[in-house]
Amino acid sequence: MDVAEWGKSYYEQNSVSQDTLSKIDVEVKKLLETARKKAMQTLKEKRKLLDVIAQELLAKESLDGDEFEALVGKKENKPSL
């Protein structure tokens, strides 16, 4: 049983209509596609930096926090909402 079938069987037990299930499926697919596109964009934007980190890891096998920050910079603290 795949995830979609499991989800449908779960909701069918709760008397959710096929129309509602279809709408949920469409929205979940949209969310997943948006997340996939954002992940791919981030990987493309950060590719050079990821390659630098990979080379360092191949040479040293591990990096401590200071070494990592020296490569990528310090994490920016975003103000909480």
N, C-alpha and C positions, 0 to 999 in steps of 0.2 A: 504494500500500500504506500503510495507516494504522499507527500505532504498535502497536496491539494485534495486528494481523496480523503485523507485523515481529517482535514479541516471541514470538508463537506459532511462527512459522517458525524462529526462532532456537532455541527450546527443543525443538521437535519434532526438530531435527537431533540433539539430545542425548538423545533417548529419554525425554523427560519426558511423563508421562501427561496425558491431557486433564483428568483429575480434579485433578491438581496444578496445571495451567495455570489451571483455573477458580478454584481456591483463591487462587492468586497474583493473578489479576484482581480478585477480591473484596477482598483485602487492600490492593492498590494503590488501588482506588477508595475504600476507607475512609480511607487516608492522605491522598489528594488532597482528599476532602471535609472532613476535619478541618482540613487546612491552609487550605482556602478559607474555612471558617467563622471560623478564627482571624484570617485576613487581613481579612475583612469586619468583624469585631468591633473589631480594632485601628483600622481606618479610621474606623469610626463613633465610637469613643472619642476619636480624635485629630482629628476633622473640623474643629473650630474652629481648632486650631493649624495644621492644613494650610492652611486658608483664609487665616490671617494670613501664613504663609510665601509663599503664592501671590501675595497682594497686594504684599508686599515685592518679590518677584521681578518682578512686572509693573512696579513703579515703578523698580527699580534694575537689573534684568536679571541681576544676580548678587549673591551674598552671600559674604563671606569667613567664615572659621571663627568669628571673634569676633562678627560680626553674627548669624550663625546661632545661636550659643550664647546671645546676648542674647534671642533670640526663644523658643528652646526649652529653654534651660537646659543646664548642662554634662552630659555623658554620665556616668552612674554606672558606676564600675568594679565589676563583680561579682567576688567572690572566685573564684579558680579551684578546681576540685574536685580 
